[in-house]
Amino acid sequence: MASSAQTHANIFVLDTSALLRLYLADGPLPPSLELAIQRGCSGDALLLIPDL
């Protein structure tokens, strides 16, 4: 029996207000948001952000 490799995509669903935090100064970003943005920008994860 041959083994199969599984690939798990990392998908983050962000609220639009979370994305706005990048453009509006409102204190530091939460660590989980910063990680999601970094991974999305590097292509390691998919960011889904609905329209307003």
PyMOL Python script that loads the backbone (N, CA, C, O; Angstrom):
from pymol import cmd

cmd.read_pdbstr("""\
ATOM      1  N   MET A   1       0.834  -1.174   0.000  1.00  0.00           N
ATOM      2  CA  MET A   1       0.000   0.000   0.000  1.00  0.00           C
ATOM      3  C   MET A   1       0.881   1.241   0.000  1.00  0.00           C
ATOM      4  O   MET A   1       1.736   1.396   0.872  1.00  0.00           O
ATOM      5  N   ALA A   2       0.683   2.107  -0.954  1.00  0.00           N
ATOM      6  CA  ALA A   2       1.494   3.317  -1.061  1.00  0.00           C
ATOM      7  C   ALA A   2       0.944   4.392  -0.124  1.00  0.00           C
ATOM      8  O   ALA A   2      -0.269   4.551   0.020  1.00  0.00           O
ATOM      9  N   SER A   3       1.846   5.111   0.499  1.00  0.00           N
ATOM     10  CA  SER A   3       1.399   6.199   1.369  1.00  0.00           C
ATOM     11  C   SER A   3       1.204   7.457   0.544  1.00  0.00           C
ATOM     12  O   SER A   3       1.918   7.692  -0.431  1.00  0.00           O
ATOM     13  N   SER A   4       0.246   8.251   0.937  1.00  0.00           N
ATOM     14  CA  SER A   4       0.002   9.503   0.205  1.00  0.00           C
ATOM     15  C   SER A   4       0.313  10.676   1.117  1.00  0.00           C
ATOM     16  O   SER A   4       0.013  10.651   2.311  1.00  0.00           O
ATOM     17  N   ALA A   5       0.910  11.688   0.548  1.00  0.00           N
ATOM     18  CA  ALA A   5       1.222  12.900   1.302  1.00  0.00           C
ATOM     19  C   ALA A   5      -0.014  13.788   1.336  1.00  0.00           C
ATOM     20  O   ALA A   5      -0.707  13.952   0.331  1.00  0.00           O
ATOM     21  N   GLN A   6      -0.276  14.350   2.489  1.00  0.00           N
ATOM     22  CA  GLN A   6      -1.406  15.260   2.626  1.00  0.00           C
ATOM     23  C   GLN A   6      -0.887  16.678   2.736  1.00  0.00           C
ATOM     24  O   GLN A   6       0.083  16.954   3.442  1.00  0.00           O
ATOM     25  N   THR A   7      -1.546  17.560   2.029  1.00  0.00           N
ATOM     26  CA  THR A   7      -1.195  18.970   2.090  1.00  0.00           C
ATOM     27  C   THR A   7      -2.346  19.713   2.736  1.00  0.00           C
ATOM     28  O   THR A   7      -3.492  19.590   2.305  1.00  0.00           O
ATOM     29  N   HIS A   8      -2.046  20.482   3.765  1.00  0.00           N
ATOM     30  CA  HIS A   8      -3.063  21.269   4.443  1.00  0.00           C
ATOM     31  C   HIS A   8      -2.793  22.742   4.163  1.00  0.00           C
ATOM     32  O   HIS A   8      -1.751  23.280   4.538  1.00  0.00           O
ATOM     33  N   ALA A   9      -3.738  23.374   3.506  1.00  0.00           N
ATOM     34  CA  ALA A   9      -3.602  24.800   3.241  1.00  0.00           C
ATOM     35  C   ALA A   9      -3.948  25.569   4.502  1.00  0.00           C
ATOM     36  O   ALA A   9      -4.870  25.196   5.228  1.00  0.00           O
ATOM     37  N   ASN A  10      -3.237  26.605   4.756  1.00  0.00           N
ATOM     38  CA  ASN A  10      -3.531  27.474   5.879  1.00  0.00           C
ATOM     39  C   ASN A  10      -4.396  28.611   5.361  1.00  0.00           C
ATOM     40  O   ASN A  10      -3.975  29.394   4.510  1.00  0.00           O
ATOM     41  N   ILE A  11      -5.586  28.687   5.877  1.00  0.00           N
ATOM     42  CA  ILE A  11      -6.542  29.704   5.448  1.00  0.00           C
ATOM     43  C   ILE A  11      -6.964  30.511   6.662  1.00  0.00           C
ATOM     44  O   ILE A  11      -7.362  29.953   7.684  1.00  0.00           O
ATOM     45  N   PHE A  12      -6.875  31.821   6.542  1.00  0.00           N
ATOM     46  CA  PHE A  12      -7.307  32.722   7.596  1.00  0.00           C
ATOM     47  C   PHE A  12      -8.463  33.553   7.059  1.00  0.00           C
ATOM     48  O   PHE A  12      -8.356  34.156   5.991  1.00  0.00           O
ATOM     49  N   VAL A  13      -9.556  33.585   7.790  1.00  0.00           N
ATOM     50  CA  VAL A  13     -10.688  34.445   7.446  1.00  0.00           C
ATOM     51  C   VAL A  13     -10.646  35.614   8.414  1.00  0.00           C
ATOM     52  O   VAL A  13     -10.804  35.450   9.624  1.00  0.00           O
ATOM     53  N   LEU A  14     -10.428  36.800   7.856  1.00  0.00           N
ATOM     54  CA  LEU A  14     -10.296  38.000   8.676  1.00  0.00           C
ATOM     55  C   LEU A  14     -11.496  38.916   8.492  1.00  0.00           C
ATOM     56  O   LEU A  14     -12.034  39.048   7.393  1.00  0.00           O
ATOM     57  N   ASP A  15     -11.895  39.531   9.561  1.00  0.00           N
ATOM     58  CA  ASP A  15     -12.913  40.556   9.477  1.00  0.00           C
ATOM     59  C   ASP A  15     -12.279  41.785   8.816  1.00  0.00           C
ATOM     60  O   ASP A  15     -11.088  42.043   8.986  1.00  0.00           O
ATOM     61  N   THR A  16     -13.078  42.529   8.070  1.00  0.00           N
ATOM     62  CA  THR A  16     -12.553  43.701   7.373  1.00  0.00           C
ATOM     63  C   THR A  16     -11.903  44.688   8.349  1.00  0.00           C
ATOM     64  O   THR A  16     -10.910  45.332   8.011  1.00  0.00           O
ATOM     65  N   SER A  17     -12.454  44.804   9.541  1.00  0.00           N
ATOM     66  CA  SER A  17     -11.880  45.721  10.528  1.00  0.00           C
ATOM     67  C   SER A  17     -10.462  45.300  10.924  1.00  0.00           C
ATOM     68  O   SER A  17      -9.644  46.148  11.281  1.00  0.00           O
ATOM     69  N   ALA A  18     -10.165  44.006  10.863  1.00  0.00           N
ATOM     70  CA  ALA A  18      -8.816  43.542  11.166  1.00  0.00           C
ATOM     71  C   ALA A  18      -7.830  44.042  10.112  1.00  0.00           C
ATOM     72  O   ALA A  18      -6.714  44.445  10.440  1.00  0.00           O
ATOM     73  N   LEU A  19      -8.243  44.015   8.859  1.00  0.00           N
ATOM     74  CA  LEU A  19      -7.377  44.521   7.791  1.00  0.00           C
ATOM     75  C   LEU A  19      -7.172  46.031   7.929  1.00  0.00           C
ATOM     76  O   LEU A  19      -6.079  46.537   7.672  1.00  0.00           O
ATOM     77  N   LEU A  20      -8.206  46.736   8.327  1.00  0.00           N
ATOM     78  CA  LEU A  20      -8.093  48.182   8.499  1.00  0.00           C
ATOM     79  C   LEU A  20      -7.078  48.556   9.573  1.00  0.00           C
ATOM     80  O   LEU A  20      -6.531  49.658   9.553  1.00  0.00           O
ATOM     81  N   ARG A  21      -6.825  47.648  10.509  1.00  0.00           N
ATOM     82  CA  ARG A  21      -5.830  47.915  11.559  1.00  0.00           C
ATOM     83  C   ARG A  21      -4.450  48.159  10.972  1.00  0.00           C
ATOM     84  O   ARG A  21      -3.613  48.804  11.604  1.00  0.00           O
ATOM     85  N   LEU A  22      -4.202  47.648   9.765  1.00  0.00           N
ATOM     86  CA  LEU A  22      -2.905  47.876   9.122  1.00  0.00           C
ATOM     87  C   LEU A  22      -2.752  49.321   8.669  1.00  0.00           C
ATOM     88  O   LEU A  22      -1.632  49.813   8.529  1.00  0.00           O
ATOM     89  N   TYR A  23      -3.865  50.002   8.440  1.00  0.00           N
ATOM     90  CA  TYR A  23      -3.834  51.347   7.879  1.00  0.00           C
ATOM     91  C   TYR A  23      -4.209  52.432   8.874  1.00  0.00           C
ATOM     92  O   TYR A  23      -3.916  53.605   8.643  1.00  0.00           O
ATOM     93  N   LEU A  24      -4.844  52.068   9.963  1.00  0.00           N
ATOM     94  CA  LEU A  24      -5.259  53.034  10.975  1.00  0.00           C
ATOM     95  C   LEU A  24      -4.489  52.762  12.261  1.00  0.00           C
ATOM     96  O   LEU A  24      -4.517  51.657  12.802  1.00  0.00           O
ATOM     97  N   ALA A  25      -3.809  53.788  12.730  1.00  0.00           N
ATOM     98  CA  ALA A  25      -3.031  53.634  13.964  1.00  0.00           C
ATOM     99  C   ALA A  25      -3.983  53.457  15.144  1.00  0.00           C
ATOM    100  O   ALA A  25      -4.735  54.370  15.486  1.00  0.00           O
ATOM    101  N   ASP A  26      -3.945  52.285  15.760  1.00  0.00           N
ATOM    102  CA  ASP A  26      -4.818  51.992  16.892  1.00  0.00           C
ATOM    103  C   ASP A  26      -4.094  51.064  17.858  1.00  0.00           C
ATOM    104  O   ASP A  26      -4.691  50.133  18.398  1.00  0.00           O
ATOM    105  N   GLY A  27      -2.818  51.318  18.071  1.00  0.00           N
ATOM    106  CA  GLY A  27      -2.033  50.469  18.950  1.00  0.00           C
ATOM    107  C   GLY A  27      -1.414  49.313  18.188  1.00  0.00           C
ATOM    108  O   GLY A  27      -1.568  49.203  16.971  1.00  0.00           O
ATOM    109  N   PRO A  28      -0.713  48.455  18.910  1.00  0.00           N
ATOM    110  CA  PRO A  28      -0.041  47.326  18.265  1.00  0.00           C
ATOM    111  C   PRO A  28      -1.048  46.295  17.740  1.00  0.00           C
ATOM    112  O   PRO A  28      -2.160  46.163  18.252  1.00  0.00           O
ATOM    113  N   LEU A  29      -0.619  45.577  16.709  1.00  0.00           N
ATOM    114  CA  LEU A  29      -1.459  44.515  16.159  1.00  0.00           C
ATOM    115  C   LEU A  29      -1.448  43.315  17.104  1.00  0.00           C
ATOM    116  O   LEU A  29      -0.416  43.015  17.705  1.00  0.00           O
ATOM    117  N   PRO A  30      -2.567  42.635  17.240  1.00  0.00           N
ATOM    118  CA  PRO A  30      -2.563  41.383  18.000  1.00  0.00           C
ATOM    119  C   PRO A  30      -1.600  40.391  17.331  1.00  0.00           C
ATOM    120  O   PRO A  30      -1.539  40.334  16.102  1.00  0.00           O
ATOM    121  N   PRO A  31      -0.854  39.618  18.112  1.00  0.00           N
ATOM    122  CA  PRO A  31       0.127  38.692  17.529  1.00  0.00           C
ATOM    123  C   PRO A  31      -0.472  37.737  16.500  1.00  0.00           C
ATOM    124  O   PRO A  31       0.174  37.450  15.491  1.00  0.00           O
ATOM    125  N   SER A  32      -1.672  37.244  16.722  1.00  0.00           N
ATOM    126  CA  SER A  32      -2.268  36.305  15.771  1.00  0.00           C
ATOM    127  C   SER A  32      -2.595  36.981  14.447  1.00  0.00           C
ATOM    128  O   SER A  32      -2.481  36.364  13.388  1.00  0.00           O
ATOM    129  N   LEU A  33      -2.999  38.242  14.501  1.00  0.00           N
ATOM    130  CA  LEU A  33      -3.280  38.988  13.268  1.00  0.00           C
ATOM    131  C   LEU A  33      -1.989  39.266  12.519  1.00  0.00           C
ATOM    132  O   LEU A  33      -1.933  39.119  11.298  1.00  0.00           O
ATOM    133  N   GLU A  34      -0.968  39.661  13.232  1.00  0.00           N
ATOM    134  CA  GLU A  34       0.322  39.943  12.596  1.00  0.00           C
ATOM    135  C   GLU A  34       0.869  38.689  11.909  1.00  0.00           C
ATOM    136  O   GLU A  34       1.390  38.769  10.797  1.00  0.00           O
ATOM    137  N   LEU A  35       0.752  37.536  12.565  1.00  0.00           N
ATOM    138  CA  LEU A  35       1.214  36.283  11.981  1.00  0.00           C
ATOM    139  C   LEU A  35       0.417  35.943  10.720  1.00  0.00           C
ATOM    140  O   LEU A  35       0.999  35.553   9.708  1.00  0.00           O
ATOM    141  N   ALA A  36      -0.895  36.088  10.774  1.00  0.00           N
ATOM    142  CA  ALA A  36      -1.732  35.786   9.604  1.00  0.00           C
ATOM    143  C   ALA A  36      -1.363  36.686   8.434  1.00  0.00           C
ATOM    144  O   ALA A  36      -1.244  36.208   7.306  1.00  0.00           O
ATOM    145  N   ILE A  37      -1.180  37.971   8.681  1.00  0.00           N
ATOM    146  CA  ILE A  37      -0.822  38.919   7.611  1.00  0.00           C
ATOM    147  C   ILE A  37       0.548  38.560   7.026  1.00  0.00           C
ATOM    148  O   ILE A  37       0.717  38.543   5.806  1.00  0.00           O
ATOM    149  N   GLN A  38       1.516  38.275   7.885  1.00  0.00           N
ATOM    150  CA  GLN A  38       2.857  37.912   7.402  1.00  0.00           C
ATOM    151  C   GLN A  38       2.811  36.659   6.536  1.00  0.00           C
ATOM    152  O   GLN A  38       3.433  36.612   5.475  1.00  0.00           O
ATOM    153  N   ARG A  39       2.075  35.646   6.986  1.00  0.00           N
ATOM    154  CA  ARG A  39       2.005  34.398   6.226  1.00  0.00           C
ATOM    155  C   ARG A  39       1.256  34.593   4.920  1.00  0.00           C
ATOM    156  O   ARG A  39       1.620  34.001   3.904  1.00  0.00           O
ATOM    157  N   GLY A  40       0.202  35.423   4.934  1.00  0.00           N
ATOM    158  CA  GLY A  40      -0.539  35.697   3.709  1.00  0.00           C
ATOM    159  C   GLY A  40       0.310  36.446   2.694  1.00  0.00           C
ATOM    160  O   GLY A  40       0.274  36.143   1.501  1.00  0.00           O
ATOM    161  N   CYS A  41       1.071  37.424   3.167  1.00  0.00           N
ATOM    162  CA  CYS A  41       1.916  38.212   2.259  1.00  0.00           C
ATOM    163  C   CYS A  41       3.071  37.390   1.683  1.00  0.00           C
ATOM    164  O   CYS A  41       3.532  37.655   0.573  1.00  0.00           O
ATOM    165  N   SER A  42       3.533  36.401   2.435  1.00  0.00           N
ATOM    166  CA  SER A  42       4.650  35.579   1.941  1.00  0.00           C
ATOM    167  C   SER A  42       4.169  34.422   1.071  1.00  0.00           C
ATOM    168  O   SER A  42       4.981  33.720   0.469  1.00  0.00           O
ATOM    169  N   GLY A  43       2.849  34.219   1.002  1.00  0.00           N
ATOM    170  CA  GLY A  43       2.315  33.142   0.179  1.00  0.00           C
ATOM    171  C   GLY A  43       2.184  31.815   0.907  1.00  0.00           C
ATOM    172  O   GLY A  43       1.845  30.804   0.292  1.00  0.00           O
ATOM    173  N   ASP A  44       2.449  31.805   2.214  1.00  0.00           N
ATOM    174  CA  ASP A  44       2.333  30.566   2.994  1.00  0.00           C
ATOM    175  C   ASP A  44       0.910  30.285   3.451  1.00  0.00           C
ATOM    176  O   ASP A  44       0.617  29.191   3.934  1.00  0.00           O
ATOM    177  N   ALA A  45       0.019  31.267   3.301  1.00  0.00           N
ATOM    178  CA  ALA A  45      -1.365  31.090   3.743  1.00  0.00           C
ATOM    179  C   ALA A  45      -2.271  31.912   2.825  1.00  0.00           C
ATOM    180  O   ALA A  45      -1.827  32.824   2.129  1.00  0.00           O
ATOM    181  N   LEU A  46      -3.531  31.560   2.851  1.00  0.00           N
ATOM    182  CA  LEU A  46      -4.538  32.257   2.076  1.00  0.00           C
ATOM    183  C   LEU A  46      -5.347  33.130   3.028  1.00  0.00           C
ATOM    184  O   LEU A  46      -5.854  32.644   4.039  1.00  0.00           O
ATOM    185  N   LEU A  47      -5.468  34.413   2.708  1.00  0.00           N
ATOM    186  CA  LEU A  47      -6.268  35.335   3.520  1.00  0.00           C
ATOM    187  C   LEU A  47      -7.584  35.591   2.804  1.00  0.00           C
ATOM    188  O   LEU A  47      -7.602  35.985   1.638  1.00  0.00           O
ATOM    189  N   LEU A  48      -8.675  35.365   3.506  1.00  0.00           N
ATOM    190  CA  LEU A  48     -10.003  35.663   2.986  1.00  0.00           C
ATOM    191  C   LEU A  48     -10.576  36.803   3.816  1.00  0.00           C
ATOM    192  O   LEU A  48     -10.737  36.685   5.031  1.00  0.00           O
ATOM    193  N   ILE A  49     -10.884  37.918   3.137  1.00  0.00           N
ATOM    194  CA  ILE A  49     -11.386  39.097   3.830  1.00  0.00           C
ATOM    195  C   ILE A  49     -12.616  39.574   3.073  1.00  0.00           C
ATOM    196  O   ILE A  49     -12.493  40.045   1.943  1.00  0.00           O
ATOM    197  N   PRO A  50     -13.808  39.463   3.673  1.00  0.00           N
ATOM    198  CA  PRO A  50     -15.028  39.856   2.974  1.00  0.00           C
ATOM    199  C   PRO A  50     -15.099  41.371   2.767  1.00  0.00           C
ATOM    200  O   PRO A  50     -14.466  42.139   3.492  1.00  0.00           O
ATOM    201  N   ASP A  51     -15.876  41.782   1.770  1.00  0.00           N
ATOM    202  CA  ASP A  51     -16.119  43.198   1.536  1.00  0.00           C
ATOM    203  C   ASP A  51     -16.914  43.790   2.682  1.00  0.00           C
ATOM    204  O   ASP A  51     -17.552  43.074   3.454  1.00  0.00           O
ATOM    205  N   LEU A  52     -16.864  45.092   2.778  1.00  0.00           N
ATOM    206  CA  LEU A  52     -17.687  45.777   3.797  1.00  0.00           C
ATOM    207  C   LEU A  52     -19.141  45.583   3.502  1.00  0.00           C
ATOM    208  O   LEU A  52     -19.992  46.079   4.240  1.00  0.00           O
TER     209      LEU A  52
END
""", "prot")
cmd.dss("prot")
cmd.show_as("cartoon", "prot")
cmd.util.cbc("prot")
cmd.orient("prot")
